[in-house]
Amino acid sequence: QDLPQHPPSAKWLLKNRGGNMSRDGEQHHALLGDHKPPTQRGGDEETEKQSIFHPSSGLYRFVVLILICNTTFGSYYCYDIPGALKGQLFMHFPEMTQLQYNLLYSLYSWPNTVQVFFGGYIIDRYLGVRRGCAICCVVLCFGQALVCFGVQQRRVDLVLAGRFLFGVGGETLAVGQSAYAAQWFKGAELATAFGVVLSFSRIGSAVNFDVSPAVVEYVNESQPGSGLIWAMYVGNIFCVFSLLCCLLLNWMDHRAEKMRLDTDSVASVVSDEEDDPVKMSDCLQF
């Protein structure tokens, strides 16, 4: 553009200055690696929110619900193994009394009359839902592994100790599972989510009564006397499966929290750090 012969007017200066500012802005965006105008970037964000990999998508939340259900599948499966294999247990442990058999359930239940309250408080106050659920799943795996080892060594005391350790993690995990469901589903979805989680968990108990006797019968045909041991180890495999589901759920929840979903959204995930600290005195205000 040719320069004017007379002094430039204010209009001419503003015009050329605006062009230079425009070019400077383009160079600035190019240096940042951002070649898209703001309006186009906003469109990309909306497209990302519509993606199936975004935490607010229906498929993403459906996968989260399935993983929440599976975190306690192994727990409910192993809980009723003594009921499904009562006859086999008495044959494997001839010295076992009816009292010792009853303790297989009592040692699971009695500590949880008090321990669940403190477990939930520790999860809220110190661990958080993700870490608390992972720890409970690990405790479940170790407890069931101790039961398997006790059955293999024919030691009732180890079996009872394993059931006690199994109970420490089992019911506290159910508390964390409920916290996860309440965290991901709000309003009218919450009751449905709780119903699905509870129904799916009970499937573990139903599957156990069909699978455990079948495993014992199948293994005893080729290895007489080993069916009960293998049935216990199948339960431990389901506990490991629940642990893997819990770890995947923790990753998906962490990813959603990192993306800072809106708290008013149906898929919002509230960070533990943003919550008010939990105190024991809060129980007086229920």
SULGIUR-V641296 format. One record per residue. RES is the residue in one small letter. PHI is phi as a letter, one per 40 degrees, with the letter a starting at -180 (none if undefined). NEAR is the number of other C-alpha atoms within 10 Angstrom. Layout:
BEGIN
res & phi & near
RES & PHI & NEAR
RES & PHI & NEAR
END
This chain:
BEGIN
res & phi & near
q & none & 3
d & c & 4
l & c & 7
p & c & 9
q & c & 6
h & c & 6
p & d & 8
p & c & 10
s & c & 9
a & c & 8
k & c & 9
w & c & 12
l & c & 11
l & c & 11
k & c & 10
n & c & 11
r & c & 12
g & c & 12
g & c & 12
n & c & 12
m & c & 11
s & c & 12
r & c & 11
d & c & 12
g & c & 12
e & c & 15
q & c & 14
h & c & 13
h & c & 13
a & c & 12
l & c & 10
l & c & 8
g & g & 9
d & b & 13
h & c & 14
k & b & 13
p & c & 10
p & d & 10
t & c & 8
q & c & 11
r & c & 13
g & c & 12
g & c & 11
d & c & 13
e & c & 11
e & c & 11
t & c & 11
e & c & 13
k & c & 14
q & c & 14
s & c & 15
i & c & 13
f & c & 13
h & c & 18
p & d & 25
s & c & 20
s & c & 15
g & c & 15
l & c & 14
y & c & 17
r & c & 19
f & c & 11
v & c & 13
v & d & 22
l & c & 20
i & c & 15
l & c & 23
i & c & 29
c & c & 26
n & c & 25
t & c & 31
t & b & 32
f & c & 25
g & c & 28
s & c & 29
y & c & 24
y & c & 25
c & c & 28
y & d & 22
d & c & 20
i & c & 21
p & d & 18
g & c & 15
a & c & 19
l & b & 19
k & c & 13
g & c & 11
q & c & 15
l & c & 17
f & c & 14
m & c & 13
h & c & 17
f & b & 14
p & c & 9
e & c & 10
m & c & 14
t & c & 11
q & c & 9
l & c & 9
q & c & 14
y & c & 17
n & c & 11
l & c & 16
l & c & 22
y & c & 18
s & c & 17
l & c & 19
y & c & 23
s & c & 18
w & d & 13
p & c & 15
n & c & 20
t & c & 10
v & b & 10
q & c & 17
v & c & 20
f & c & 13
f & c & 13
g & c & 22
g & c & 21
y & c & 16
i & c & 15
i & c & 21
d & c & 20
r & c & 16
y & b & 13
l & c & 16
g & g & 18
v & c & 25
r & c & 21
r & c & 15
g & c & 22
c & c & 30
a & c & 23
i & c & 18
c & c & 25
c & c & 29
v & c & 16
v & c & 21
l & d & 30
c & c & 27
f & c & 19
g & c & 27
q & c & 29
a & c & 22
l & c & 21
v & c & 28
c & c & 24
f & c & 18
g & c & 19
v & c & 22
q & c & 16
q & c & 12
r & f & 15
r & b & 14
v & c & 18
d & c & 13
l & c & 18
v & c & 23
l & c & 23
a & c & 19
g & c & 26
r & c & 26
f & c & 25
l & c & 22
f & c & 28
g & c & 29
v & c & 23
g & c & 28
g & c & 27
e & c & 25
t & c & 23
l & c & 28
a & c & 22
v & c & 18
g & c & 26
q & c & 26
s & c & 17
a & c & 19
y & c & 21
a & c & 20
a & c & 17
q & c & 18
w & c & 22
f & b & 21
k & b & 16
g & g & 9
a & c & 9
e & c & 13
l & c & 15
a & c & 14
t & c & 12
a & c & 20
f & c & 18
g & c & 11
v & c & 15
v & c & 23
l & c & 16
s & c & 12
f & c & 18
s & c & 22
r & c & 15
i & c & 13
g & d & 21
s & c & 20
a & c & 14
v & c & 14
n & c & 24
f & c & 17
d & c & 11
v & c & 16
s & d & 25
p & c & 17
a & c & 14
v & c & 18
v & c & 22
e & c & 17
y & c & 15
v & c & 17
n & c & 15
e & c & 11
s & b & 10
q & b & 11
p & d & 12
g & g & 16
s & b & 19
g & c & 21
l & c & 25
i & c & 21
w & c & 20
a & c & 24
m & c & 24
y & c & 17
v & c & 20
g & c & 25
n & c & 25
i & c & 16
f & c & 22
c & c & 30
v & c & 19
f & c & 18
s & c & 26
l & c & 26
l & c & 17
c & c & 23
c & c & 26
l & c & 18
l & c & 15
l & c & 24
n & c & 21
w & c & 13
m & c & 18
d & c & 21
h & c & 14
r & c & 13
a & c & 20
e & c & 17
k & c & 11
m & c & 12
r & f & 13
l & c & 18
d & c & 13
t & c & 11
d & c & 10
s & c & 12
v & c & 16
a & b & 20
s & c & 19
v & b & 24
v & c & 17
s & c & 17
d & c & 16
e & c & 8
e & c & 7
d & c & 9
d & c & 9
p & c & 11
v & c & 14
k & b & 10
m & c & 9
s & c & 8
d & c & 9
c & c & 8
l & c & 6
q & b & 5
f & c & 5
END
